[in-house]
């Protein structure tokens, strides 16, 4: 309830939450909004927007609106699946390295640094090329493997500041195991940071997955926004004047990315009072408005 009130009281958080909720509803029940099949190639090709086809048809005779609606599910599966998996792995490795210290910290740090210094997008291209035409699960696994290291570094730094706190010393005195201390004592104190890390990971996963699909390293037969861009490019939609075929999936990716970004900025403001915008008290604002009215008269 406290979190919901904080989101409702923050304009960025409220806007981002509404956008994300709209996409989630589209992903859960796409048939309520699009009656046409997204894969059926039964319509005239390259039609413009009309009452029968709200966003026209593709060069293959598919309904563009249906593809955009049904493609939401795979994009959200990748965002939530890879984003959550990356955050969990980063939390376990980063917090364990900080709490255990010694050789465990050294080994986990070397492993994290090795993954961290590898150029991310070229590595994604190489891996995706070897698993070409793979399904959503493989794409989630690839993004998870390449996307946890930076978050692990952040979480380790935060956990280091907590390692000498009294409640952790008390847990050691009670004889609690390291796994219990990490899962029950440390991670709950980092909830806001974990949520922010998940939102960032989910945002980048959407962008990276769509980019891989756009350059043809995903499954071209799947229904997703990245594959819509892939077919629009292959059929030269922009060059031939069929702009909706490229604009629609691009706008959908931008809106979903904006929802994650707005929620992330809002959580930063909620968790850190120094980042909140300074607002004048109501009485001061009322006096200022009264003075303005008097001067106008």
N, C-alpha and C positions, 0 to 999 in steps of 0.2 A: 504493500500500500504506500509506503514511504517513497519507494522508487517511482511508482505510478504518479504520485503527486509531484515529484520532482520533474518528471518528463512533461506532465501537463503544464507545469509552470514555466517551462523553458520553450521558447518559440522554435528554436532549432530542433530540439528533441521531439516536439510535437509534430512538426512538419516531416521529419525523418521517419517517425513511427507511423504516421498515416500513410506515407508512400510505401514503406515496407509492408505494412498490413495489407494494402491494396494488392501488391505483388503476391503476397502469400495466399490471399483469397483466389487470385487468378490461377496460381499453381495448384491449389487444392481442388477447385471445381471449375476447370476451364470450359467445360461443356455448357455452363450456365451463360457464358458470354459469347462463345463462338459455336454456332451450330454446324459449321462446315468442317470436314475432315482436313487436317493440316497437310496430309500427305497425298490426298487424292488429286490426280492430274486430269481433271475432268472439265475444267472451265476454259473459256477462250483465253489466250495468252496476252499478257501485258495490257490488261484492262485498267482504266483509271478508276478513281474512287467513285462509288455509286451506292445506292441503297441496297443493292444485292451484294456488293462486295465493298465494304466500308473503306478499305485501304487498297482496293484494286487486286489484281492477280499478278503472279510472277511470270517469268518467261517460260516456266514449265507448266503453267496452267493451274497453279495452286493458289488458294485464297491467302493473301498476305496477312489479313487480320487474324485468321485462325492460326497461322504459323506463329505470329507474335504472341498470341495468348497461350497456346500450348507449349511454346518454347520457354515460357517462364519457369516451368517445373524443373527442367534440367539445369537451368542456370542457378536456381535456388538450391537444388541438391548439391551442386558443386560448391556454391558459396558457403552453405551451412556445413556440409560434410568436410570439405578441405579446411575451412576456417576453424571449425571446432577441433578437428584432429590436430592441426598445426598448433593451436593454442594449448591443447592438453599435453602434447609432446614437449613443447617449449616450457610449460610450467613444471613438468616433472624433471626435465633435465636441468633447467636453470635454477630452480629452488633446491634440488638435491645437491647440485654443485656448491651452492652457497652454504647450505646447512652442514653438509658432511665435511667440507674442507679437505685439506691434505691431498693425498694422491687421487682421491675420487674427483675432487675439484679440478686438479691438473688434467686428468684424462678427459673429463667431460668438456673442459675448456678447449683443449686441443681439437676434439671432435667438432665442437661448435664453431671454432675459428676456421677449420678446414672447409666446412659447409658454407660459412659466411663469406669467405673470400672468393668462392667460385662464382663467376658471372651467371646470374640467375636465368635470364631469358635465353641466352645461347644453350645453357644446360637443358632447359625445358624443351627447346627445339630438338636437341639431339635425342633426348629420351622419348619425346613424342614421335620422332621419326621412326624409332625402333618398334614402337607399339602403335603404328599407324592404323587408322580405322578402328581404334579401340573404343570401348564403351565408357560410360560415365564413371564406373568404379575405378578403372585404370587411370583416368584423368584426375580423379580425386587423389589417388595414391601418389601420382607424379607431383601434383601441386603440394601435397602434404610433405613429401620427402624434401622438397626444395624450399619450403616456406616457413620452417619453424625456427631457424637459427637466430635471426635478428630479434625475435620476440624472446627467445631464451636468454639472450644477452641482457635485455632490459629487465626481465624478471629476476635474473641473478643479482643484478645491481640493487634492486629493491629488497630482495631477500637478505643480502649482506647487511643492510641497515637494520634488519630485525633480529639478526642472529644472537645478539647479546642482550636482548630484552628480558625482563624479569619472568614473563610468562613462559618463555622457552627454557630458562634456567630451572623454573619450577617443574616443567615437564621432564627435564633430564633427571632431577632429583627423584621424581616419582618412578623413574626407570622406564619411561615410555620409549617404545621403539622409534627409530628414525622415520619409518614410513608413517606411523601414527602422527608424529609431530609435524611432518610436512603436510599431510592431508587434512589434519584436524586443527592444528594450531597456526600454521603459517598461511596456507592458501586462503582460508576464509578472510584473513585481514587484507588480502590483495584482490578482492572481488572487483572493485572498480577498475583496477589496472587490467585484470583478466578480460573484463567485458570490452574495454577499449582495444586491447590486443586482438580479441576476436573480430571486432568490427573492422579493424585495419586489415587483418588477414583475409576476411571475407571479401572486402573491397578489391584487394589485389588479386585474389583468386578469380573473381568474376572477370577482371580485365585480362589476366593472363590466359584464362581458359578461352575467352572469346577471341583473343589474339591468335592463339594456336589454331582454333577452328577457322578463323578468317584466312590464314595462310595455308589451309588445307591439311593440317596435321591432326584434326579430329575425325570423327565419323561423318562424312558428308551426307549420309542418309538420315542422320538424327535430326530431330526438330529442336533447334536451339537458335538463339540470336546470332551466335558466331557463324553458324552454318548458313543462315540467311544472308549474312554479309559475304560469305564465301561465294554463294551462287550469284548474288548480285554483281560481285566483281567479275566472276567468270563470264557472265552474260552481258557485261558492259552496260549495266543499268544506268549509271550516271552519264555515260557518254551518249547513250541513245535517248535520254530524256525521261526515263522511268525512275524518277527520283525516290518515290515512296519505298521501293524495294530495298534501298540502302538506308534511307533516313529513318524508317520505322524501327528496325533493330538497333541502329545506332542510338536513337533517342531513348529506347528502352534500357540499353546498357547505361547510358548517362544518368537516367532517372534513378535506376537501382543503385548505381554508384553514389549518387547524391544523397540517397536515403542513408546509406552506411556512413558517409562522410559527415552528414549533419548530426547523426546520432553520436558519432565519435567526438565531434567538437562539443556537443552538448554534455556528454559525460565528463569531458575535461573541465567544463565550467561548473558542473554540479559537484565534482570531486575536489576542485581547487577553487576556493572562493576568490583568489587573486585574479582569476581569469574572467570572472563574471563582470558584465558591463555595469558601470556605475549608474544608478538611477536616482534621480532626485526624489525626496519624500513627497508624498501626495500633497501635503499642505503647501510645500514650497512651489510645486507645479501649479496649484490652484491660484496662489498669489501672483505668480508670474503671468498666468493667463488673464487674471483680472486687470493687472497693470497694462497688458497689451490692449485689452478692450477699451480701457479708459483713454489710452493714448490715441486709439483709433477714433473714438468719439470726439 
